[in-house]
């Protein structure tokens, strides 16, 4: 049985451009293809609605080269 969707807010350091937005989005959607991802580049935050745990999202973003930690979830 799949985990219920979670509403996560992540602080993600190192994002500077649209390429970063694309990389972050792809990293999260590889983890959960059905995830909804909204990147706030100006504030370095990513809002994710996903079945994944916040620690899994943070690990995926770390592997993509971004320092990430959960603000919620």
C-alpha positions, -999 to +999 in steps of 0.1 A: +000+000+000+013+034-010+019+061+016-006+090+016+006+122-001+025+146+021+027+184+017+064+192+022+083+225+023+120+221+017+149+246+021+172+240-008+206+258-010+226+262-042+197+269-066+206+299-088+189+295-122+162+278-143+186+249-149+186+243-111+148+244-110+147+217-137+173+196-120+155+198-086+122+190-102+136+160-121+154+147-090+121+147-070+101+132-099+126+104-103+118+095-066+080+100-071+069+104-107+035+117-095+049+144-072+039+180-077+069+203-074+068+241-071+102+258-068+106+293-053+140+302-067+141+336-050+137+321-015+155+288-021+124+268-012+107+239-028+070+229-021+064+192-029+032+171-027+045+136-027+042+100-014+079+102-004+092+110+031+109+143+036+142+126+043+140+107+010+134+140-009+163+156+009+186+126+000+175+129-037+182+166-038+216+161-020+225+134-046+216+160-073+241+184-058+219+206-036+219+209+002+183+203+013+164+200+045+128+198+055+111+229+068+078+209+073+068+172+070 
